[in-house]
C-alpha cells in the first residue's frame, strides 16, 4: 500500500503536475498576449501623443526660426541628446530586464543602476564640454555656448529614463507611458515659452534651448516624485548585483550606441560640415519621416518586460507574434505616410522646406525599416541577448560611416538619406539572420554563442 502510494505520488509529481503546469503556461501565453492588448493600446495612444507633440513642436520651430534657426537648434541639442542616449552604460535597459525578473528588488535595482549611470556619465560630460567648440566649429559662438549649457539636460534625462524603465519592468505601463513623454513635453513646452518670449524679443535657437532645459528640470522633479511612490523599497545598495547588471548594461549600450549613431551620425556630421540651412532642411525631413515610428516602437516597448518574464519555452512564440505585428504596422503606416509626404511638407512646414520633400520620402522608407529594427532589438533584449543587437548595429554603423564619407560631400542631405536607408536595411537583415539561428526559431540549430544568455551564461 505504501509502495502504491509512493508510486502515485511520483506519478503526480513527475507526469501529471508538469502537464498541468505546461497547460497553464500555454493558456496564459494566449492570455498574456491578449493582456498585451490594453497595454499596447495605451502605449500606442501615448506614442500618438508623443508623435503629435513632436510634430507640432517641429512645425512651430520651423515657422518661427526658419531653416537656419532650426538647424542651429539641432546643433545645440544633438550632442547632449546623444550623450543622454548612450552615456548611461545601458542601465535603463538593465533596470527593465532585472526588475522584470525580480519585481520585489525594484528599489535596490533602482539605486544601483542610477548610481552607475551618474558615475559613468561624468567623464563624458566633462570631455564634451571642452570638445563642443571643435565639434561645432561651423556654428557661431552663441550656439556653442548654448550647447555647453544644454549638457545639463543629460543627468535630468538619466534620472527620468531609469525611473521609467524600472516602472516598465514592474509593468506599471500607465505611469511609464506618461514619463516617456518627458522629452516631447519638454521641447513642446519650451517652444511655446520661446514663442511667447518672442513677442517681446526676437526669437533665437539658443533662447528656446534655455526654455527647454528649464522645463526639463521641472518635469524631472515631478516625474521622479511620482515614480518613487510606485517603486517599492528597500532602497539599499547591493554590490553583489553589480557584475550582472554592468555586463548586461554594457552589451545593451554597445548595441544601442551604434543604433543611435546610425540615427544621428548624419546630423552630427552636417553640424560640422554643412550650413545651418541644410541641417535645418534635413531636420524637418527627418522629423516628418520618423513621426509615425513611435506607434511601431510601442509594440516592442510593451513586449520587452513580458518576454523577459515568460518561461524560456514560451518566449519565442511571443517574439514571432510581435515581429509579425511590427512588420504589418510598418508596411501600412509607411504606405500612408509616403502618399501624403509632398502635401504634408509644404502645408505644415511652409514653402521654405519644399526642397526637402525627396529627402523626406527616402527617410520615410528608412524610418519604417528602423522601427522594425527597434522592435527586434526590444525582443532580443527581452530574450537576454543584447549582444545579437550589438553585432547587427555595428554592421549598420560601419555602413553608415563609409556611406556618409562618400555620399555626404557629393550629394549633401540626399546622400545622407540614401545612406540611412541602406544602413537600416542591412541591420534588419543581420537581425533576422541571427534570430533564425536561435534554438527553437527554425528547428534545433543554433548559432555559436547565441544559445547562451549574457546574464549568468544560462542556456
Order of alpha helices (4+ residues) and beta strands (2+ residues): alpha-alpha-alpha-alpha-alpha-alpha-alpha-alpha-alpha-alpha-alpha-alpha-alpha-alpha-alpha
